[in-house]
Amino acid sequence: MSQDKRYSRFTEYELQQEIASLREKARKAEQMGMLNELAVLERKAAMAKAYLLNPEDFLPGELYQVEGDHGAYFKINYINGVFAWGYRLNGNGKEEALPISLLKKLGLGQDGPGHLPQ
């Protein structure tokens, strides 16, 4: 699928097709050892996937695990479109934006949803 229009204008079907195409290109880039190209394609797929999710399902003040970054947790300050703005726990303390597709809800722990597991 060509990038003639923004992901926000894609239908659900078009987004799914785009994600499949990007994943296939990423697989080929990985096989060829093109790590920079692989990273770009993975980011594009994450952006497309974000448009398949409901931003209202991601709550300010809650903690989420960062997909692909084992042990990294992200606390949302606010949502703007399909981006969650906040900061990483144990990070440098600077605010950053992540596509909501990179955030994984934490399981229910002793303290309830959105709290770090003990």
PyMOL commands that set and color helices and strands:
alter all, ss='L'
color gray80, all
select helices_A, chain A and resi 7-9+12-31+35-50+55-57+100-102
alter helices_A, ss='H'
color red, helices_A
select strands_A, chain A and resi 63-66+73-80+83-88+96-99+103-105
alter strands_A, ss='S'
color yellow, strands_A
deselect
rebuild
show_as cartoon
